[in-house]
Amino acid sequence: MLFLNTRPADRGGSLTQALQAAQVDVLELPLLELAPAAWSEALALLYAQLSAVQVIVAVSPSAVHYGMAGLQRAGLPLHALAHVQWIAVGEATAQALQRYGVSSHVPEVETSEGMLDLPALHQLSASAGVAFWRGEGGRQFMMDSLRAKGMRILNFVLYQRRCPAQAPEILAANLARLQREWRYCMLLSSEASWLNWLSLISAHPDLLNHAHILVLGARLSGLLEHYRQAHHAAFSYIQLNDLRLESILKQIALVQETP
């Protein structure tokens, strides 16, 4: 069975290698790519306020990379944030922070909902300051939830997310193969990836009905379920709570065993 690895190219390579080592047939078809946001007066003003927050939420390894670069650009040393608690969306982001000597809280479920359940957030006062290092369009639900509690949110939009230019070319080159597959498996970890996939296959809507989708988190699962019911679609999906290799391999094995 074919597995579509839709992770960004700079993050998907290790997953492809691990799956291929487990004898899984993988097609790399990134549905997102990231580009750094231009430095601006608005970003400079946010960095000037950063030492006053109690928590910084990093939503991806890229957010860590671009955020730390912004600290240097703003002339704000990392030790000035020694009092801050850090939250990482998952293990990969936590490892990216650790490379800078920063320890972080990581949720069991690698989603906005999982992060909102962390004790580090529950223990904050209603007037606490929380900074988000994120990409354009990411983690809006989490920010809105904390803002509704009265917390002060610093919204660092550090990068933009877009569909890679090569994605239509990869799909076109493998279209006949996908159409022959009675079932293929794919990974979706964000709403942006899901919307990009729908756009890519808009001229070939039946492709979706052959898919078994591994989807990260309850909110994204809900979006797929709503789409499936609204469009009477025949694709199947299963919810993942993390992007660990063993979790992905377990679900691929279950799909392969299904007659």
C-alpha positions as CSV (number, residue, x, y, z in Angstrom):
1,M,0.0,0.0,0.0
2,L,1.2,3.5,-0.9
3,F,1.8,6.0,1.9
4,L,1.8,9.8,1.1
5,N,4.1,11.7,3.3
6,T,2.7,15.2,3.2
7,R,5.0,16.7,5.9
8,P,7.1,19.8,4.9
9,A,10.2,18.8,2.9
10,D,12.5,19.9,5.7
11,R,10.7,17.8,8.2
12,G,9.5,14.8,6.3
13,G,12.8,13.1,5.2
14,S,13.4,11.3,8.5
15,L,9.8,9.9,8.4
16,T,10.2,8.7,4.8
17,Q,13.5,6.9,5.7
18,A,12.0,5.2,8.8
19,L,8.9,4.1,6.9
20,Q,11.0,2.7,4.0
21,A,13.1,0.9,6.5
22,A,9.9,-0.7,7.7
23,Q,9.1,-1.8,4.1
24,V,6.4,0.9,3.5
25,D,6.1,2.2,0.0
26,V,6.4,6.0,0.4
27,L,5.6,8.9,-1.9
28,E,6.8,12.3,-0.7
29,L,4.2,14.9,-1.5
30,P,4.7,17.9,0.8
31,L,1.5,19.9,1.2
32,L,3.1,22.8,3.2
33,E,6.2,24.8,3.0
34,L,7.3,27.6,5.3
35,A,8.9,31.0,4.5
36,P,10.1,33.4,7.1
37,A,8.1,36.6,7.7
38,A,9.9,39.8,6.9
39,W,11.2,41.8,9.8
40,S,8.9,44.7,10.7
41,E,8.3,47.4,13.3
42,A,5.4,45.3,14.6
43,L,7.7,42.3,15.2
44,A,10.3,44.5,16.9
45,L,7.6,45.9,19.2
46,L,6.5,42.3,20.1
47,Y,10.1,41.3,21.0
48,A,10.4,44.5,23.1
49,Q,7.5,43.2,25.2
50,L,8.6,39.5,25.4
51,S,10.4,39.6,28.7
52,A,7.1,40.6,30.4
53,V,5.3,37.4,29.5
54,Q,5.0,34.3,31.7
55,V,4.8,31.7,28.9
56,I,6.1,31.3,25.3
57,V,4.3,28.7,23.2
58,A,6.4,27.4,20.3
59,V,4.2,25.6,17.7
60,S,6.8,23.9,15.5
61,P,10.6,23.5,15.1
62,S,10.5,26.2,12.5
63,A,8.8,28.6,15.0
64,V,11.8,27.9,17.3
65,H,14.3,28.6,14.6
66,Y,12.7,31.8,13.4
67,G,11.9,32.9,16.9
68,M,15.4,32.5,18.2
69,A,16.7,34.4,15.1
70,G,14.3,37.2,16.0
71,L,15.7,37.3,19.5
72,Q,19.1,38.0,18.1
73,R,17.8,40.5,15.6
74,A,16.0,42.3,18.5
75,G,19.1,42.3,20.7
76,L,17.3,40.3,23.4
77,P,19.5,37.7,25.1
78,L,18.0,34.4,25.9
79,H,18.9,34.7,29.5
80,A,16.5,37.6,29.8
81,L,13.8,35.0,29.4
82,A,15.0,32.8,32.2
83,H,11.8,33.3,34.2
84,V,9.6,32.2,31.3
85,Q,7.9,28.8,31.0
86,W,8.1,27.3,27.5
87,I,5.5,25.1,25.9
88,A,6.3,23.0,22.8
89,V,3.5,21.5,20.7
90,G,5.4,18.1,20.4
91,E,8.6,16.3,20.9
92,A,10.2,17.6,17.7
93,T,9.6,21.2,18.8
94,A,10.9,20.4,22.4
95,Q,14.1,19.0,20.9
96,A,14.5,22.1,18.8
97,L,14.2,24.2,22.0
98,Q,16.6,21.9,23.8
99,R,19.3,22.7,21.2
100,Y,19.2,26.2,22.6
101,G,19.3,24.9,26.2
102,V,15.6,25.5,26.8
103,S,13.4,23.0,28.6
104,S,9.7,22.9,27.8
105,H,6.4,21.4,28.7
106,V,5.0,19.0,26.1
107,P,1.4,17.8,25.9
108,E,0.5,14.1,25.7
109,V,-1.7,15.0,22.7
110,E,0.2,17.2,20.2
111,T,-2.6,19.6,19.4
112,S,-3.9,23.0,20.6
113,E,-6.4,21.1,22.9
114,G,-3.5,19.1,24.3
115,M,-1.5,22.2,25.1
116,L,-4.5,23.9,26.7
117,D,-4.7,20.9,29.1
118,L,-1.2,21.5,30.4
119,P,-0.9,22.4,34.1
120,A,1.5,25.2,33.2
121,L,-1.4,27.0,31.6
122,H,-4.0,26.2,34.2
123,Q,-1.8,27.6,36.9
124,L,-1.5,31.0,35.2
125,S,-3.3,34.0,36.6
126,A,-6.1,35.4,34.4
127,S,-4.0,38.5,33.6
128,A,-0.9,36.5,32.6
129,G,1.0,37.2,29.3
130,V,1.4,34.4,26.8
131,A,3.5,34.7,23.6
132,F,2.9,32.5,20.6
133,W,5.7,31.8,18.2
134,R,3.8,30.5,15.2
135,G,3.1,30.6,11.5
136,E,0.4,32.6,9.6
137,G,-3.0,31.0,10.4
138,G,-1.7,28.6,13.0
139,R,-3.1,28.0,16.6
140,Q,-5.8,30.6,16.4
141,F,-8.1,28.4,18.5
142,M,-5.6,28.2,21.3
143,M,-5.0,32.0,21.3
144,D,-8.7,32.8,21.3
145,S,-9.3,30.3,24.2
146,L,-6.6,32.0,26.3
147,R,-7.7,35.5,25.3
148,A,-11.3,34.7,26.4
149,K,-9.9,34.0,29.9
150,G,-8.5,37.5,30.0
151,M,-4.9,36.7,29.2
152,R,-2.7,39.1,27.3
153,I,-1.6,37.5,24.0
154,L,1.5,38.4,22.0
155,N,1.0,37.1,18.5
156,F,4.4,36.5,16.8
157,V,3.7,35.5,13.1
158,L,7.2,34.3,12.3
159,Y,6.6,32.5,9.0
160,Q,4.0,32.0,6.2
161,R,2.6,28.7,5.2
162,R,1.9,27.9,1.5
163,C,1.4,24.9,-0.8
164,P,4.7,24.0,-2.4
165,A,5.0,24.9,-6.0
166,Q,6.1,21.4,-6.9
167,A,3.1,19.7,-5.3
168,P,0.9,19.9,-8.5
169,E,3.8,18.5,-10.5
170,I,4.3,15.5,-8.0
171,L,0.6,14.8,-8.1
172,A,0.5,14.9,-11.9
173,A,3.5,12.6,-12.2
174,N,1.9,10.1,-9.9
175,L,-1.8,10.6,-10.8
176,A,-2.2,7.3,-12.7
177,R,-0.5,5.4,-9.9
178,L,-2.9,6.9,-7.3
179,Q,-5.9,6.2,-9.5
180,R,-4.9,2.5,-9.7
181,E,-4.5,2.2,-5.9
182,W,-7.7,0.8,-4.4
183,R,-6.5,2.3,-1.1
184,Y,-3.7,4.6,-0.2
185,C,-2.7,6.0,3.2
186,M,-1.8,9.6,3.9
187,L,-0.8,11.8,6.9
188,L,-2.5,15.1,7.6
189,S,-1.3,17.2,10.5
190,S,-2.9,20.6,9.9
191,E,-6.0,22.2,8.5
192,A,-3.8,24.0,5.9
193,S,-2.5,20.7,4.6
194,W,-6.1,19.3,4.3
195,L,-7.3,22.4,2.4
196,N,-4.3,22.3,0.1
197,W,-5.0,18.6,-0.7
198,L,-8.6,19.3,-1.5
199,S,-7.5,22.1,-3.8
200,L,-4.8,19.9,-5.5
201,I,-7.3,17.0,-6.3
202,S,-10.2,19.2,-7.2
203,A,-10.1,18.0,-10.8
204,H,-9.9,14.4,-9.6
205,P,-12.4,14.2,-6.7
206,D,-12.7,10.4,-6.7
207,L,-9.1,10.2,-5.5
208,L,-10.2,11.2,-2.1
209,N,-12.5,8.2,-1.8
210,H,-9.5,5.9,-2.0
211,A,-7.8,7.5,0.9
212,H,-7.3,6.3,4.4
213,I,-6.1,9.4,6.3
214,L,-4.0,9.5,9.5
215,V,-5.1,12.8,11.0
216,L,-3.6,14.6,14.0
217,G,-5.9,15.6,16.8
218,A,-9.6,15.8,17.5
219,R,-10.3,19.2,15.9
220,L,-8.8,18.2,12.5
221,S,-10.7,14.8,12.8
222,G,-13.9,16.8,13.3
223,L,-13.2,18.9,10.2
224,L,-12.7,15.7,8.1
225,E,-15.9,14.1,9.5
226,H,-17.9,17.2,8.7
227,Y,-16.6,17.2,5.1
228,R,-17.3,13.5,4.7
229,Q,-20.9,13.9,5.8
230,A,-21.5,17.1,3.9
231,H,-20.1,15.6,0.6
232,H,-21.1,12.0,1.1
233,A,-17.5,11.1,0.7
234,A,-16.2,7.5,1.1
235,F,-12.7,8.1,2.4
236,S,-11.8,6.7,5.9
237,Y,-9.7,8.3,8.6
238,I,-8.3,7.6,12.0
239,Q,-7.1,10.1,14.6
240,L,-3.5,10.2,15.8
241,N,-2.6,11.9,19.1
242,D,1.0,12.4,18.1
243,L,3.4,12.0,15.2
244,R,5.7,9.4,16.7
245,L,6.9,6.8,14.2
246,E,5.5,3.9,16.2
247,S,2.0,5.5,16.2
248,I,2.1,6.0,12.4
249,L,3.5,2.5,11.8
250,K,0.8,0.9,14.0
251,Q,-2.0,2.6,12.1
252,I,-0.5,1.7,8.7
253,A,-0.3,-2.0,9.8
254,L,-4.0,-1.9,10.8
255,V,-5.0,-0.4,7.4
256,Q,-3.0,-3.0,5.6
257,E,-4.7,-5.8,7.5
258,T,-8.2,-4.5,6.7
259,P,-9.7,-6.5,3.9
